[in-house]
Amino acid sequence: MTDQAVDNGGTKVSAEGQRPAAESAPTESQFLGRTRELKELRADIERAGLDTISGRKAPRARVLLIAGKPGSGRTALAGELARQVAESYPDGVLRARLSEADGTPVPTERTARELLTALERPTPPGADADALGEALREALAVRRVLLVLDDAADAEQVDALLPDTPDCLVIAVSGGPLTGIADVRPCTLGGLDTKAALELLGRFTGEVRITVDPLSAENLVELCAGQPAALVLAGGWLASRPQSAVADLAKHLRGEGEDGPAPARMFRLTYASLPSAAARILRLLSLAPAGLVDPHTASALAGCSVSAARTTLDDFAALGLLRPMESPLPQYEVPGCLLPLLTALTEAHDRPAELQLARARMLERTVRLLVSCRAITETDSSPAREKLAGMPRALRFPNPRAAADWLRIRQPALLASARLAVADGELDTLARRLMAALVRAMVAHVGTQAAAPELYGIHRLVLDVAERRKLPRERAAALLNLADLDAQTGRTPEALARYRAALDAGREANDLYATGRAMESVGGAYQELGDYDRAADWYGRALSERLARDERVEAARLYGRIATAHTYAGRYGEALRNWRAAVTGHRKNGDLAAQARALSELARVQEYAGRPEESLRTCQEAAELARRADDVRLQAALQLRLADTLDRLGDPAAAKLHRVAAGRMLGDELPESASAREQDANAYEIRSTPEED
């Protein structure tokens, strides 16, 4: 069997596009050959390790290594072994690919995050590789899981992901030995045996073409060195030429000489037979992000229609030049053993300007798809409807569910597109537009909290571009976004440093929004750190800016934040003064709900200050305003506060009435503080770069 059966290049995703807790074993297999290797690997699972022989319990999972060159069928062998032993691991099979399509090692942080997501465990945005690796080991410590790590570049990648329990099994796939991991014996792959190789060819050509000339077929297998990738290309070549004999292909392949490995020689023969237009499209697929191709990507790269691109991709898959992926959407993967060959052909035949134009078309198409993906969620908006109506039919989604499915399934390729666009350095304007569109689409479909881990990486890319291009406005926006996510995950000192850097960038850009937002956020960070004097000072600076610009709504809210800082510091007099200013501001703005919340907090501070009678009157006033504002949750919270105050004043009968009233409003639900909800809603806003679609 060949590498045709590999997964999608990341943690395994089900056919419906959902990430399961773990992949269950398939019920049947189309795998061919490798009987001896499978027997050895299964025996290696059962053999006693060095720790067991020495009388110690194995501290970590057993690692089985399948070593071989790309195209040798190493990934397919790992998949077949996983299928055969999956029943012994009831918590399922997890898969991850540790190298990009071009051979670049995948950061451990990203792999650990994908595996934790597959296990439905939280992945804090911005967490480093050590923290995520530890979280992964904790998650696997209570599970019996089979972990398949494909295309490992070195031992460090595997070691960082090893479960600290002998109940799990790791199958690692690599090009060579993993020196540094104890007790690992590699299973090194050569070519398929002749019987399995002939059967593989027969799946493409039919058995008759093999049996009528068995000597030529065996000769072809020998010329392909039994390498599955070369045999698949040979089978595709023969299938596309039903009138050609196996001997004809063997003759052509001998004409290629012995320069390079068998898959490379068979690829050159297949490539030479392609029409010039198809050959150009194939070369340009080397630019596809993460080696993942869909009809839109191919269409944009080649400058042809989507339907023509789909037909061409299907033709390439039939020839063995692409691998169809298990997905509800048409998706393909460029085989890792062919990608260097395509890249070399691209560099030899296509001018740099043409390649840059193809990249730009691909990024522009991705931006338009992301804009469409977000716009379908805003059909109540007239501008969104107009934007959708103005798009070609091929770029429109039939409904929000289809758009969400596309976004989820294509997310690995979309994130890879962003990384490649930033690394390119010559398409920064498109890169900024792409990242802004990706942020907005993910927030629209997934929500800010759920998308936070991916958003963190995107905002770091935005920051890279902003610093490279010396764009202070975009730099301020990226720093604010990153600091917000740092603050949400408890990294307050890091958030504080980024807020202050955002303030400097905002001042450089004369961005009033960024400077005001950064000042307030600096105050919030100091408050979280318990430095209430500095918190009140920074809130005061932000308030001065708002008052100077006559931003009354924001000024009234900031009076409340200053009052909160003084309350935490025990300065009740200052807190009362600022809450009264907040109440006055909300009243002038005509915001009954905000006025009621401010009065509620004023009553709380009055109670802290030992003024229960004043607190009672203020709370009653707030309850009336909440009733007029139709804020049921706040009404209920105030009724409970009135009950507590009346208890302290020695009137339990009246207190009971207020509790009953609160119960009627919300049943058994205990309302949270409305002011706390307000602060949470305003404290950490996710803001993308101010780039228009």
C-alpha positions, -999 to 999 in steps of 0.1 A, spaced: 0 0 0 11 36 -6 11 68 13 -23 74 -4 -40 65 29 -24 93 50 -44 117 70 -49 154 63 -16 167 77 -28 176 112 -48 161 140 -74 138 125 -107 153 116 -138 133 111 -157 132 77 -183 156 91 -155 181 99 -158 177 137 -129 169 159 -135 137 178 -121 130 212 -102 102 194 -104 85 160 -119 50 161 -104 22 140 -116 16 105 -135 -16 99 -116 -26 68 -84 -20 50 -71 -18 14 -36 -22 27 -12 -44 7 20 -62 17 43 -54 46 34 -87 63 69 -91 78 71 -55 90 37 -57 106 46 -89 124 78 -74 137 61 -42 149 33 -61 167 59 -83 184 78 -52 194 47 -40 213 47 -72 234 84 -75 240 98 -66 274 114 -32 275 147 -23 292 129 -10 322 109 -42 326 140 -63 323 157 -43 350 127 -47 373 114 -11 370 80 0 358 82 17 324 78 55 331 66 64 296 48 51 266 64 26 243 76 41 210 75 22 177 95 38 149 88 33 112 116 47 92 118 52 55 121 78 27 91 98 15 71 76 -9 81 43 8 46 38 22 57 46 58 26 66 67 3 39 53 21 12 73 17 33 105 -20 36 97 -25 -1 91 -6 -9 123 -28 15 142 -59 -1 126 -48 -36 137 -41 -27 173 -66 0 179 -89 -23 198 -63 -25 226 -66 13 231 -102 20 240 -97 58 243 -90 59 205 -63 70 180 -49 104 178 -28 115 148 -5 145 142 19 155 115 52 169 128 65 184 96 50 208 70 46 197 34 80 213 26 98 195 55 98 224 79 93 211 115 59 220 130 63 238 163 56 216 193 33 243 206 10 239 176 10 201 176 2 199 214 -26 224 209 -41 204 181 -40 172 201 -55 189 232 -83 202 210 -89 167 197 -91 155 233 -116 184 240 -93 199 266 -88 236 270 -58 253 252 -51 287 267 -42 312 240 -6 322 240 5 292 262 41 281 254 52 247 243 62 236 278 28 244 293 9 228 265 31 197 265 25 193 302 -13 198 297 -12 171 270 7 146 292 -18 152 320 -47 146 296 -31 114 284 -21 101 319 -57 89 325 -63 75 290 -52 45 270 -46 61 237 -27 52 205 -8 82 193 5 83 156 32 110 150 38 112 113 68 127 96 89 135 127 119 156 119 139 147 151 137 130 184 130 163 203 96 166 186 86 132 196 100 134 231 80 166 239 48 147 232 54 114 248 27 104 273 41 97 308 22 64 311 30 29 297 -7 24 290 -4 45 258 15 35 226 32 59 202 38 50 166 64 75 151 71 79 114 105 94 104 131 94 77 157 80 101 165 70 136 152 90 166 185 92 186 178 102 221 146 83 228 154 52 248 144 16 239 134 23 203 141 -2 175 134 12 140 115 -8 114 132 4 82 112 2 50 124 -9 16 103 -17 -14 71 -38 -15 74 -75 -22 67 -84 -59 33 -99 -52 20 -69 -33 35 -45 -59 18 -63 -88 -15 -63 -70 -11 -25 -65 -5 -20 -102 -35 -42 -109 -58 -20 -90 -51 7 -116 -47 -13 -147 -69 -43 -141 -55 -78 -136 -56 -88 -173 -29 -63 -183 -6 -77 -156 -13 -114 -162 -8 -112 -200 27 -100 -196 39 -110 -161 76 -106 -169 72 -70 -181 51 -63 -150 78 -77 -127 104 -57 -146 84 -26 -141 82 -33 -104 120 -37 -103 124 -4 -122 102 13 -96 123 -4 -68 90 -16 -53 84 20 -40 47 25 -35 48 62 -47 65 52 -79 41 22 -84 11 45 -79 24 69 -106 31 40 -129 -5 26 -123 -19 61 -131 2 64 -162 -11 30 -175 -47 36 -164 -47 68 -185 -34 49 -216 -56 17 -219 -40 9 -253 -4 9 -239 12 -23 -227 31 -26 -194 62 -32 -215 58 2 -231 60 19 -197 89 -2 -187 107 9 -218 100 46 -212 111 43 -176 144 27 -186 149 57 -209 148 80 -179 180 64 -168 189 58 -131 192 95 -121 174 99 -88 150 77 -68 123 57 -85 94 80 -76 113 110 -91 120 92 -123 84 80 -127 72 116 -118 94 131 -146 79 106 -171 43 114 -160 50 152 -160 65 151 -195 33 136 -208 10 164 -195 -3 191 -218 14 224 -212 -16 240 -194 -20 211 -170 18 210 -164 17 247 -154 -12 241 -130 7 212 -115 38 232 -110 19 261 -93 4 236 -68 38 238 -51 26 272 -38 -5 258 -21 -3 265 17 7 233 37 4 213 4 -35 214 8 -53 221 -24 -90 227 -32 -106 239 -65 -105 276 -54 -68 274 -46 -60 258 -80 -83 282 -98 -67 313 -83 -31 300 -88 -37 291 -124 -62 319 -133 -88 295 -146 -124 288 -136 -133 268 -105 -150 240 -125 -119 236 -148 -97 235 -118 -118 208 -102 -116 187 -133 -78 191 -135 -74 182 -99 -94 150 -104 -72 141 -134 -41 147 -113 -55 124 -85 -62 97 -111 -26 99 -122 -13 96 -86 0 132 -86 -24 143 -58 -41 124 -29 -78 130 -24 -86 137 12 -115 124 33 -136 155 35 -171 167 26 -154 193 4 -132 185 -26 -97 186 -11 -64 172 -22 -29 169 -8 4 172 -27 24 141 -17 54 150 3 78 131 -20 66 151 -50 66 186 -35 104 191 -38 102 180 -75 73 204 -82 92 232 -64 123 226 -86 102 226 -118 86 259 -107 119 276 -101 132 263 -135 101 271 -157 83 300 -141 95 336 -137 95 350 -101 71 378 -112 46 351 -124 49 332 -92 44 363 -71 13 371 -92 0 336 -86 5 340 -49 -13 373 -49 -43 358 -68 -45 330 -43 -44 353 -13 -70 376 -29 -93 347 -36 -89 335 1 -97 370 13 -129 372 -8 -140 338 4 -135 348 40 -154 380 35 -182 360 19 -180 335 48 -186 363 73 -211 382 53 -235 352 51 -239 356 89 -250 392 85 -279 389 62 -300 413 82 -275 440 73 -281 458 40 -244 464 33 -237 427 38 -265 417 14 -251 441 -12 -216 427 -7 -229 391 -12 -250 400 -42 -220 416 -59 -198 384 -55 -196 358 -82 -218 327 -75 -187 305 -70 -176 326 -40 -210 326 -23 -221 302 4 -257 289 3 -263 294 40 -244 301 73 -240 264 81 -222 258 48 -199 287 55 -191 275 90 -183 240 77 -160 255 50 -142 276 76 -137 247 100 -125 222 73 -102 247 56 -89 262 88 -54 244 86 -49 258 51 -62 292 60 -38 295 90 -10 282 68 -19 309 42 -15 336 68 19 323 80 31 320 44 19 355 35 37 370 64 69 350 57 68 361 21 74 397 30 64 410 -4 27 408 -1 22 425 33 -9 445 22 -27 413 12 -14 395 43 -30 422 65 -62 420 47 -62 382 49 -56 382 86 -82 408 93 -108 388 72 -98 356 89 -102 371 124 -137 385 115 -149 352 100 -137 332 130 -153 355 155 -186 355 135 -188 317 133 -170 305 163 -170 333 188 -141 352 203 -136 329 233 -136 297 213 -113 311 186 -89 327 211 -60 302 206 -60 307 169 -66 344 171 -35 347 193 -13 333 166 -29 355 139 -24 387 160 13 378 165 16 376 127 -1 410 124 24 424 149 53 409 128 40 427 97 33 460 115 68 460 130 84 451 97 65 478 78 67 504 106 29 507 108 22 521 143 -16 519 140 -16 482 131 11 476 158 -11 492 184 -41 471 174 -21 439 174 -6 447 208 -40 454 223 -54 422 209 -25 401 223 -26 419 256 -63 412 259 -57 375 254 -28 375 278 -50 392 304 -78 367 299 -55 337 305 -39 352 337 -6 365 322 -12 399 336 24 412 337 28 403 301 -5 420 293 6 451 311 38 453 291 19 450 259 -7 475 269 20 501 276 37 493 242 3 497 225 -1 531 242 33 542 227 23 529 193 -11 546 195 5 579 204 29 576 175 0 569 151 -22 596 168 -48 569 172 -72 583 198 -91 550 201 -59 530 207 -45 555 233 -77 557 253 -82 520 252 -46 513 262 -47 537 291 -78 521 305 -64 486 299 -32 496 318 -54 506 347 -72 473 345 -39 454 345 -27 473 376 -60 466 393 -57 429 386 -22 430 401 -36 446 432 -19 480 426 -51 501 431 -33 535 434 -18 531 399 -50 516 386 -70 547 397 -43 570 383 -44 553 348 -82 553 348 -80 590 357 -57 596 327 -81 578 304 -110 598 319 -92 631 312 -88 621 275 -125 612 273 -136 644 289 -114 665 266 -131 648 236 -165 652 252 -171 614 251 -197 614 278 -207 577 277 -172 565 280 -165 591 307 -194 579 328 -182 544 326 -147 554 336 -159 571 367 -173 537 377 -139 520 370 -121 546 392 -147 541 419 -141 503 418 -103 508 422 -109 531 452 -133 505 467 -107 478 464 -82 501 482 -107 508 510 -110 545 501 -148 546 504 -151 584 503 -133 586 469 -153 556 457 -187 572 467 -177 605 450 -168 587 417 -199 565 418 -221 596 422 -203 612 392 -210 580 372 -247 581 382 -249 618 371 -232 610 338 -255 581 330 -285 602 339 -274 630 315 -268 603 288 -304 590 293 -291 554 300 -315 541 327 -299 506 329 -264 520 333 -277 545 359 -294 517 378 -262 496 378 -241 526 390 -266 532 418 -264 496 427 -227 498 431 -230 531 450 -253 513 475 -228 485 479 -200 510 488 -224 528 512 -229 495 530 -191 489 531 -187 524 546 -212 516 574 -242 536 561 -269 509 558 -298 534 558 -283 553 529 -276 521 512 -312 510 516 -325 542 500 -300 541 471 -308 505 465 -345 512 463 -339 540 439 -318 517 418 -345 490 418 -370 515 405 -347 525 377 -340 489 369 -378 482 367 -382 512 343 -352 499 322 -368 464 321 -336 448 334 -350 418 352 -316 403 363 -306 436 379 -339 440 396 -335 405 411 -300 413 423 -312 445 439 -340 427 456 -315 403 471 -293 431 482 -323 449 498 -330 417 517 -295 415 530 -295 451 541 -329 447 558 -316 416 577 -287 437 590 -312 465 600 -332 440 619 -363 436 597 -363 399 586 -400 399 575 -394 426 549 -362 409 539 -381 377 532 -406 396 510 -377 409 488 -362 374 485 -395 360 474 -398 388 448 -363 380 435 -373 343 433 -404 351 412 -382 370 388 -355 344 382 -367 312 398 -338 292 413 -312 311 393 -289 333 414 -280 364 395 -245 375 391 -234 410 397 -246 432 369 -217 455 373 -192 426 371 -209 415 339 -205 451 325 -168 451 334 -162 417 318 -180 428 287 -159 460 283 -125 450 297 -111 429 269 -124 437 234 -110 418 205 -101 443 178 -88 434 144 -66 456 123 -84 486 109 -82 474 74 -114 476 53 -126 445 34 
